[in-house]
Amino acid sequence: MSTVRPVLTEYDLGIAGWRALHELARQRRRSPRDQALQLVRYALYHAINGDDVELSQLGLDTLLRAGVEVA
């Protein structure tokens, strides 16, 4: 049986980013997992379009604080 690792963890985001992810999910009535998926989709969409997207802890924290939304 294989182990499935979460896409984003508290270690990846840092304490402030982790809290921001959960707060954003709560505000949008989503699970934290669904909110994380939206952030990853947002980043991939912009990366594919040639935008400079950094999925580092700082980059994720910036996305979370901006409250990005993907349709």
Secondary structure as the mmCIF struct_conf table of DSSP 4:
data_model
#
loop_
_struct_conf.conf_type_id
_struct_conf.id
_struct_conf.beg_label_comp_id
_struct_conf.beg_label_asym_id
_struct_conf.beg_label_seq_id
_struct_conf.end_label_comp_id
_struct_conf.end_label_asym_id
_struct_conf.end_label_seq_id
HELX_LH_PP_P HELX_LH_PP_P1 SER A 2 PRO A 6
BEND BEND1 VAL A 7 LEU A 8
HELX_RH_AL_P HELX_RH_AL_P1 GLU A 10 GLN A 27
TURN_TY1_P TURN_TY1_P1 ARG A 28 ARG A 29
HELX_RH_AL_P HELX_RH_AL_P2 PRO A 32 ILE A 48
TURN_TY1_P TURN_TY1_P2 ASN A 49 GLY A 50
BEND BEND2 SER A 56 SER A 56
HELX_RH_AL_P HELX_RH_AL_P3 GLN A 57 ALA A 66
TURN_TY1_P TURN_TY1_P3 GLY A 67 GLY A 67
#
